Amino acid sequence: MSTEQQNTSHSEVIELLKDLISRESVTPEDANCQKMMAERLSAVGFDIESMVFEDTTNMWARKGKEYPVFCFAGHTDVVPAGNLKDWHTPPFEPTIIDGYMHGRGTADMKGSLAAMMVATERFVTKYPDHKGSIAFLITSDEEGPFINGTTRVIDTLEARNEKITWALVGEPSSTHKVGDVIKNGRRGSLSGDLVIKGIQGHVAYPHLAKNPIHLASPAIAELSQIQWDKGNEFFPPTSFQVSNIKSGTGATNVVPGDIEIQFNFRYSTEVTADELIQRVLGILDAHGLDYDIEWTYNGLPFLTDSGDLVKAAADAVEEVTRYRPELLTTGGTSDGRFIAPTGAQVVELGPINATIHKVNECVKIEDVELLTDIYEKMLEKLLAK
C-alpha cells in the first residue's frame, strides 16, 4: 500500500473530513465536532441551538423561518476503536491510502457529515434566497444508548410545533457503489427480557425441583417457529430471534431456579408492537409458565414509499452517478425512527457500509466527493427557486 498526498481537487470536503476524524468523539463524547460545525454553519446564515441532555451534546441548526424544512440528520459520535494493534494506521489520525481515507468514523458517519456541510455551503452560496428552510439535527448519542440524543431533540421540536418536512439521515446505506441503495424505511425493533421461574433443587431428586429450562423449551420452540406476518413489498416477514440465555449455577448436580432469556423482534409494518406482545404473552400463558417479562421499544417501523424526498434522492443519485438506486428497508435501526413518527418523510443515504464498526474503517475519497454532489443536487431539487 502507498500513502498518498492529498489531491488538491478534493481539499474542501476532505480537509473537513480529516478535521472530524481527528476528533476522538467516542460515544457520547462530541469532542467539539458540533462546535466546529456550528461555526461554519453560522457563517452562512444558520441560527444555532445547542441542546445538552445529560451526557449528550446535540445541535439544532436552521437557516430560514419558512416551510418546507429540509433537515440533514446525523451523529458525531463513533464506536470505540477496539484493539489498536489491529489497525494499519492510528484510528484518529486520518490517513489516505490508495485513494481511501482511513480512520474511525470515516464511513459511519463523518464522511456524510463533511459532505452535508460542504453541499450546504455551496448551495446557500448559489441560492441565498432559497425556498423554505435548511436544518441540521446532529447528536453525539446515536452509537450509544440513544436516549438523550435525536429522540429528545425531536421531543423539544414537537413541544414547540416545529416540524421537519424532509429528513436525510447520512447513515452508510450503500452496498457496492455510493448511492446504489437508499434506505426508505426500517423495520421496528422490540426486545424482551424474560425470566421463567422454576424451583431449584438437586438433580438426583427431580420430584422436589422444577427445571425452568425444560419448562421454557416448548414455548421458545413455538415462538421461534411462528410466522408472525408475511411482510410486504418493502419489508421481509417479521423475525423473532433469541439473543441470550442464562441459567444454572455452574454445578452439574443442581437444577436451576430460573432461566433468563433475551429476545428481539425485527418487525414490519404489517404488525404492531402491541400485537406482538399480546401474542407472546398468550403463548407463555398457554404453556402455564410462571414468568416476569420486561419490554424495550427500540423503535417503530417507518416507511417513506413515495413523495418528493424519495424522488429527489433517487434522481440526484442517478444524475451524479448515472445509475438508479435501489430502495430498501434492510439492516438495523437508525435515528430516522425518531423523526418519521412526526410525519416527516425520511430517507437514509450515505457511503458504502462494508467497513463500518470494523478495524481499519475507511471510505473512498471519490465517494465522499460524489456524496457531496448528490446532497447538493437534492437541495437544488427541493429548495432552489
Stockholm file with secondary structure:
# STOCKHOLM 1.0

chainA/1-385         MSTEQQNTSHSEVIELLKDLISRESVTPEDANCQKMMAERLSAVGFDIESMVFEDTTNMWARKGKEYPVFCFAGHTDVVPAGNLKDWHTPPFEPTIIDGYMHGRGTADMKGSLAAMMVATERFVTKYPDHKGSIAFLITSDEEGPFINGTTRVIDTLEARNEKITWALVGEPSSTHKVGDVIKNGRRGSLSGDLVIKGIQGHVAYPHLAKNPIHLASPAIAELSQIQWDKGNEFFPPTSFQVSNIKSGTGATNVVPGDIEIQFNFRYSTEVTADELIQRVLGILDAHGLDYDIEWTYNGLPFLTDSGDLVKAAADAVEEVTRYRPELLTTGGTSDGRFIAPTGAQVVELGPINATIHKVNECVKIEDVELLTDIYEKMLEKLLAK
#=GR chainA/1-385 SS CCBCCCCGGGHHHHHHHHHHHTSCCBTTCCTTHHHHHHHHHHHTTCEEEEEEETTEEEEEEEECSSSCEEEEEEECCBCCCCCGGGCSSCTTSCEEETTEEESTTIIIIIHHHHHHHHHHHHHHHHCTTCSSEEEEEEESCTTTTCSSSHHHHHHHHHHTTCCCSEEEECCCCBSSSTTSEEECEECEEEEEEEEEECBCEETTCGGGCBCHHHHHHHHHHHHHHCCCCCCCSSSCCCEEEEEEEEECCSCTTEECSEEEEEEEEEECTTSCHHHHHHHHHHHHHHTTCCEEEEEEEEECCEECCSSHHHHHHHHHHHHHHSSCCEEECCSSCCTHHHHGGGTCEEEECCSBCTTTTSTTCEEEHHHHHHHHHHHHHHHHHHHCC
#=GC SS_cons         CCBCCCCGGGHHHHHHHHHHHTSCCBTTCCTTHHHHHHHHHHHTTCEEEEEEETTEEEEEEEECSSSCEEEEEEECCBCCCCCGGGCSSCTTSCEEETTEEESTTIIIIIHHHHHHHHHHHHHHHHCTTCSSEEEEEEESCTTTTCSSSHHHHHHHHHHTTCCCSEEEECCCCBSSSTTSEEECEECEEEEEEEEEECBCEETTCGGGCBCHHHHHHHHHHHHHHCCCCCCCSSSCCCEEEEEEEEECCSCTTEECSEEEEEEEEEECTTSCHHHHHHHHHHHHHHTTCCEEEEEEEEECCEECCSSHHHHHHHHHHHHHHSSCCEEECCSSCCTHHHHGGGTCEEEECCSBCTTTTSTTCEEEHHHHHHHHHHHHHHHHHHHCC
//
